[in-house]
Amino acid sequence: MVKNFQIGKFCFQIISQKDIPIPEHFLLFEVSGNIIPQFTYRIFLNQVVSLPEEVLTTRENMVVYKAEGGEGRLLGTDRMANVYAYYRESKDASADIFVEEAVMSQRIDTVFTSLFALERRLIRQGGLILHCAYLEHQGKGILFSAPSGVGKSTQAALWERYRNSRVVNGDRALLRKENGKWIACGWPVCGSSEICRQADTPIHAIVMLQQGKKNEVVSLSPAKAFSLLYPQITVNPWNPDFVRTAMNGIEDLVLQVPVWHLTCDISEEAVACLEKNIFSKQL
């Protein structure tokens, strides 16, 4: 099996000796035609591998190693009680992925996407992965961001209901800069929202959410916006180059894209309150 995919401007190829089930949302990013992949992933099923000795960091569901080609990752669940894959980078713009076939058959978005360490490739292109509900409104991107459980997808759904907008992704967006402007792109994982589309939209506003009984919007300074956005960006903290590039990207983002703080309930008034502020020049 050989398949090509593109997320943002990152083109990559997945190769496997046998066909593997690919989650429906990931298939939205499959491309055809003659493309030259920037990176190749080779998948091997049910093979035992030896692990490097040098550990870079241990996370809740991942152990990161130093590999000959860059980085290796042992992936698992339940605090590594159930290991399902090992990812190992090579020197030739490729990586080998050793994974349990039974895990692949489940076609779980988060598990499948975790195999490819996509944030490592995208950060080199200046791409940032933001935890947010990504909404398209009249050709403009509005990103609702906050910690889990605050109501990102709920606010996006209100805009669909009352303003005929469209949710592109209920949980994540890839942010990248093109021709001097920041663009929101689709992402193959969408959390419990189950809303996943492929669309690139210029970012009009980023909205940091907080639940409240009164609807109120405040424009954030770049410094305050940075402090709230950074925890919602996917960052590899054990990699200094990654952290530096991400911080530079976020700094550029908050200087160019308006960031707002919205305290809100779940009514149409919350939509109208935000709309009045972020589109004030048009109203």
C-alpha positions in Angstrom: 0.0 0.0 0.0 1.3 3.4 -1.0 -0.8 6.5 -0.2 0.0 10.3 -0.3 -1.4 12.9 2.0 -1.2 16.6 2.5 -1.9 18.6 5.7 -1.4 22.3 5.2 1.6 22.4 2.9 3.2 19.3 4.3 3.1 16.4 1.7 3.9 13.0 3.0 3.7 9.3 1.9 2.7 6.3 3.9 4.0 2.9 2.8 3.0 -0.5 4.1 3.6 -4.0 2.9 -0.1 -4.7 3.3 -3.2 -2.6 3.3 -4.0 -1.0 6.6 -7.3 0.6 7.6 -7.1 4.4 7.7 -9.5 6.4 9.8 -12.2 8.3 7.8 -11.1 11.7 8.9 -7.5 11.1 8.0 -8.6 10.0 4.5 -10.0 13.5 3.9 -6.3 14.6 3.5 -5.4 12.0 0.9 -4.1 13.5 -2.4 -3.7 11.9 -5.8 -1.6 12.8 -8.8 2.1 13.2 -9.2 3.4 14.8 -6.0 6.8 14.6 -4.5 6.5 13.7 -0.8 8.6 15.8 1.7 8.6 12.8 4.1 8.0 9.1 4.0 6.6 6.9 6.7 7.1 3.1 6.4 4.7 1.0 8.5 5.6 -2.5 9.7 3.0 -4.6 11.5 3.7 -6.9 14.5 7.5 -6.7 14.4 9.6 -6.7 17.6 12.2 -4.0 17.7 15.0 -3.1 20.1 14.8 0.3 21.7 17.7 2.9 22.0 19.2 3.3 25.4 19.2 7.1 25.6 15.8 8.4 26.9 15.1 12.1 26.2 11.9 12.3 28.2 9.1 10.2 29.6 5.5 11.5 29.2 2.2 10.1 30.4 1.7 8.0 27.3 5.0 8.3 25.5 8.7 7.7 26.0 11.0 9.7 23.7 14.4 8.4 22.7 17.3 9.8 20.8 17.5 7.9 17.5 20.1 7.9 14.8 17.9 10.0 12.5 16.6 12.3 15.2 13.9 11.0 17.5 12.3 7.7 18.5 8.9 7.4 20.3 7.4 4.5 22.2 3.7 5.1 22.2 1.1 3.6 24.7 -2.0 4.2 26.7 -3.0 4.0 30.3 0.4 5.5 31.4 2.3 3.1 29.1 0.6 0.0 30.4 -0.5 -0.8 26.9 2.2 -0.1 24.3 1.0 -0.1 20.7 3.8 1.4 18.5 7.3 2.5 18.1 8.3 5.4 15.8 11.9 5.9 14.7 13.2 8.6 12.4 15.9 7.9 9.8 18.4 10.3 8.3 16.8 10.3 4.8 13.6 12.3 5.5 11.7 9.2 6.6 10.6 7.2 9.6 9.9 3.6 10.4 6.7 2.8 12.4 6.3 -0.5 14.1 2.8 -1.0 15.3 0.4 -3.7 16.5 -2.0 -4.8 13.7 -4.8 -5.2 16.1 -4.5 -1.5 17.1 -4.6 -0.4 13.5 -7.8 -2.3 12.9 -9.6 -0.1 15.4 -9.2 3.0 13.1 -9.0 5.4 16.1 -8.2 9.0 14.9 -6.0 9.9 17.8 -4.1 6.7 17.9 -3.5 6.6 14.1 -2.4 10.3 13.9 -0.1 9.9 16.9 2.0 7.4 14.9 3.5 10.1 12.7 4.7 12.8 15.1 3.3 15.4 12.6 4.0 18.3 14.8 7.8 17.7 14.3 7.5 18.1 10.6 5.0 21.0 10.6 7.0 23.1 13.1 9.8 23.2 10.6 7.4 24.9 8.2 6.3 27.3 10.9 3.0 25.4 11.5 1.3 25.5 14.9 -1.3 23.0 16.1 -3.9 24.9 18.2 -6.4 23.2 20.5 -9.6 25.0 19.4 -12.9 24.9 17.6 -12.3 26.2 14.1 -15.2 28.0 12.6 -15.6 29.4 9.1 -17.8 32.5 8.9 -18.3 34.3 5.6 -14.9 33.2 4.4 -13.1 34.2 7.6 -11.7 31.9 10.3 -12.8 32.3 13.9 -10.9 30.1 16.4 -12.4 29.4 19.9 -9.7 28.2 22.2 -9.7 27.2 25.9 -8.8 24.2 28.1 -11.0 21.1 27.6 -14.5 21.4 28.9 -14.9 25.2 28.7 -17.2 25.1 25.7 -15.3 25.6 22.5 -17.5 23.4 20.3 -20.6 24.8 22.0 -19.8 28.4 21.0 -19.0 27.3 17.5 -22.3 25.4 17.3 -24.1 28.6 18.3 -22.6 30.4 15.3 -23.7 27.6 13.1 -27.3 27.8 14.5 -27.7 31.6 14.6 -25.3 32.9 11.9 -25.3 30.1 9.3 -21.5 29.6 9.8 -19.7 26.3 9.4 -17.6 24.4 11.9 -14.5 23.0 10.2 -13.0 21.2 13.2 -14.4 20.9 16.7 -11.1 20.3 18.5 -7.9 21.3 16.5 -6.6 23.5 13.7 -3.3 23.8 12.0 -2.1 27.4 11.8 0.3 28.4 9.2 1.5 31.6 7.5 1.1 32.1 3.7 2.0 35.3 1.8 2.3 37.1 5.1 -1.1 36.1 6.5 -2.0 33.5 9.0 -4.3 30.7 7.7 -6.3 28.1 9.7 -6.2 24.6 8.1 -8.1 21.4 8.7 -6.7 18.7 11.0 -7.4 14.9 10.9 -8.4 14.7 14.6 -11.5 16.4 16.0 -12.1 14.9 19.5 -15.6 14.1 20.6 -17.1 16.8 18.3 -16.8 14.4 15.3 -16.6 17.5 13.1 -13.7 17.2 10.7 -13.4 18.9 7.3 -10.6 20.0 5.0 -10.5 23.7 4.6 -8.0 26.6 4.6 -9.4 30.0 5.8 -7.7 33.3 6.6 -7.8 33.8 10.4 -10.0 36.8 11.3 -9.9 36.4 15.1 -8.8 34.1 17.9 -11.2 34.0 20.9 -10.1 32.7 24.3 -13.2 31.5 26.2 -14.4 31.6 29.8 -17.8 30.5 31.0 -19.9 33.1 32.8 -23.4 34.4 33.3 -22.7 37.7 31.6 -21.5 38.1 28.0 -18.5 40.3 27.7 -15.6 40.7 25.2 -12.2 42.2 25.9 -9.4 42.8 23.4 -6.2 41.2 24.7 -2.7 42.7 24.5 -0.1 40.6 22.6 1.6 39.7 25.9 -1.7 38.5 27.5 -2.7 36.7 24.3 0.6 34.9 24.2 0.3 33.7 27.8 -3.2 32.2 27.2 -2.4 30.7 23.8 0.9 29.0 24.6 -0.7 26.2 26.8 -3.2 25.4 23.9 -0.4 24.9 21.3 1.1 21.5 20.8 4.8 21.9 21.9 7.6 19.3 22.4 9.1 20.8 25.6 12.1 18.5 25.5 13.2 19.9 22.2 14.7 23.4 22.6 14.6 24.2 18.8 10.9 23.2 18.7 10.1 25.4 21.7 12.0 28.4 20.3 10.3 28.1 16.9 6.9 27.7 18.4 7.4 30.7 20.7 8.5 32.8 17.7 5.5 31.7 15.7 3.0 32.5 18.5 4.6 35.9 19.0 4.2 36.7 15.3 0.6 35.3 15.4 -0.6 37.5 18.3 1.0 40.6 16.7 -0.9 40.0 13.4 -4.2 38.4 14.4 -6.6 40.0 16.9 -7.0 37.9 20.1 -10.1 38.4 22.3 -11.3 37.1 25.6 -15.0 36.2 25.7 -16.8 35.5 28.9 -20.1 34.0 27.8 -23.1 31.8 28.4 -24.7 29.6 25.7 -27.2 32.0 24.2 -27.6 33.9 20.9 -26.6 37.0 23.0 -23.1 35.5 23.3 -22.8 35.3 19.5 -24.1 38.9 19.1 -21.7 40.2 21.7 -18.7 38.7 20.0 -19.9 39.5 16.5 -20.3 43.2 17.4 -16.7 43.4 18.6 -14.7 41.3 16.1 -16.6 42.7 13.1 -17.1 46.2 14.5 -15.6 47.8 11.4 -18.1 46.1 9.1 -21.2 46.9 11.3 
